[in-house]
Amino acid sequence: MGYVIPSHYLKFCKDPNLPNELLAMEERQVIRSYKFGVEYAAAGQTTEEQALSNTHENTSPAFKKFLKFLGETIELSGWRGYRAGLDVSGSNNTGTHSVYTKWQGYEVMYHVSTLLPHKPEDKQQLERKRHIGNDIVVIIFQDGKDVFDLSSISSHQNHVVAMVCPDGDGYRVQFAGKVGVPPFTPDIPDPPLIQSDPVSRDFFLHKLVNAERASYKAPSFAPKLSRTRSVLLYDIAVKFLG
């Protein structure tokens, strides 16, 4: 049973600006930009550490085709759109290029592991992990038939993993969420195959965005979002009823 506010705590507000203030509060909480991690696992690679060790020159044509499916390759230097924490000053601290797209009015920037700086001496590739480890949704593109070990992904921030394997002209896709992430639409087809056409791309991007939105309901996010909303509502109440 929900909590009932005693009537003597309620005050009638006639200020015509209150609806606009509430609407502005809601709009401020709408996320307009998303960042998703993308890792490439070559045939025979089954752990995240192995996937993060790959260079872009050694990726397969199928992976490069998949990046075109996700968006367009953009030059970071001087980039004026959503940058998702990537360096656009021209110093190339996060690489020279990335993959970006717009979908349904949202901006999407991908943290592509093979486009981020590679340091041969760093077994863990911490520079790559610094970005992808902070993404809520991560795509693992896997060449070959090997089973990827999801337990090798150690980030607490990663909540949903999308497994993508090339299959003919299309892709076999699966989504796995952490405990506490509720189911999210659109539903994966049976068999879990999509093509490389615009309709399938729209489906896949829709699934990625909803994966992140569903993750906000997980125990690690929901209380923080609830507290933020409570503070914003309190500020409005003080402003109009104080």
Steps between C-alpha positions, in 0.01 A plus 500: 500500500640844405577776748212746546594863569287650781271772363625766742842484330352591163476856370318621193730676253346745254828607340458448121876438468491176699402270207783642288746451784394137542524443126848654492605269783383195307674614183828550685491134599446374145824361363574634152834331440630147549842337502548130434816293517605280208761226534637271230574137587689311230445129438633308798476793740259444788587764763476877520874532560565323170240711319648827627845401370400516131615775265269643235732388220452138610121502513296312243310648203181379673575718803573805286172439318324483838644838601342647185174334607523680837580848367750713314871532572578856607823687565527599865715808453265798492188285545207715615238237574459276804847375587434253787817600682725459196776753428404735217778756556729354234740346751378150403505385863206269429587415141436683175157363402184355648157379388194722547138513392168672562189293565147619574632840605766353732876520455699178532878478534671162510816429697656260249782310669714471188474875431611592851875521576680164512801450727679168429668504842166535684345153529173640639477791250390734778457798266237307306349358816471851643237586239329168430502405869279804567244415232173350619450300179786322323493324163731201451553421132630145481648333196486121508285260700676528837295561814595834654554496876272774630647461848827643363329843484584647839354852481228586753361759257439259210144372544402358161715315248387460140669204331519536121632232265511533120258258333488513122406854398355571843567446870410262778424708808449426869460733799599417856427726797624506857273384779248775565475627143137445394406361156486758224356521151507457206508123531780306333365298204506121500745397365701802626606623158488850355608628161724795415217710356358828640207324671734267688727790591202689642407190701853459637541865600156493663608195698826667612325815620235301686773284654653808661161631611416165659835503680397817684246286685771268634588525873827683427322786321137522616561640853732774367248606235220497755700726734578741218133521407402558862747788531372663181137470612589640843668802341188568293278463808713747694496743207123501454366406841771618739 
